């Protein structure tokens, strides 16, 4: 017998639903499944307009990391410090 993750109600085999957010290992009853699904839908509707905000802002700023330039800078710093010491 499983227990509902939300309300703690004991569930039979056919009464258990997979938790929409937590996955297969967590079960919920029918009423809690509806509540959690509705809550997730509201959250999705709230977040969806802002989904591409950070991706667009990073593309505009051209944050391209070139590994050769970074490694060259470290090698240059290493030579400077070895000459000082």
N, C-alpha and C positions, 0 to 999 in steps of 0.2 A: 504494500500500500504506500502510495506517495502522498506527500503533503503539498498543498498549494503554497507557493513561495510568498504570495501576497497576503493571504488571509489565514493560512494555517489549517484549512479544512482538509480532512482526509479524502483522498480521491481513489476511485476504482480505476481499473484498466481503461475503460472507455470514457471516463470522465476527465482524464488528464490531457491537457494541451501543452505543447512546447511553449516556453516563455518567449514572446516576440523579441525581447532585447537580450536576454541572457542565454538563449539557445536550448539545445536538446536536453542537456543535463538538468534543467530546471523546469518544473511543471507548474501549471496554474489551472484553476477551475474555469469554467465557462464565463462566469461573471467577471472575474479578474482579467481573463484574456481580453474581453471586450474593452475594459477600462484601460488596460496597458496599451492595447492597439490604438485606441483613440488618443491617448496621451502621446504616443510615438508619432502619430499622424500630425497632431498639432505642433509638435517639436519640429518635424520635417518641414511643415508649411512655414514655420517661423524662420528656420535656418536657410531654406532653399534660395531665397533671393540673394543671400550673401555668400553662396557657395563659391563663386568664381572671383570674389573680391581680392583675395590674397594672391591668387595665381596671376591675375592681370597686373596687379601692382608690382610683382616681382619681375614680370616680363618687361614692364615699362622702364625699370631701373637698370636693366641689363646686368644682372649679377651673374656673369659668366666667370666661373673659376677655371683658370688655365693652370693645369698642374705643372707645366714647365716653368711658368713664371713664378709660381709659389716655390718650387724646389730651387730655382735659380736664386731667389731672394734668400732662402735659408743658407744656401752654399756661400753666398756673398757675406752674410752675417757671420757665418762660421769662420771665414777667412779673416774678417775684421777682428773678431774676438781672439783668434789664435795669435794674430800679430800683436795685439795689445798685451796679452799675457806672456 
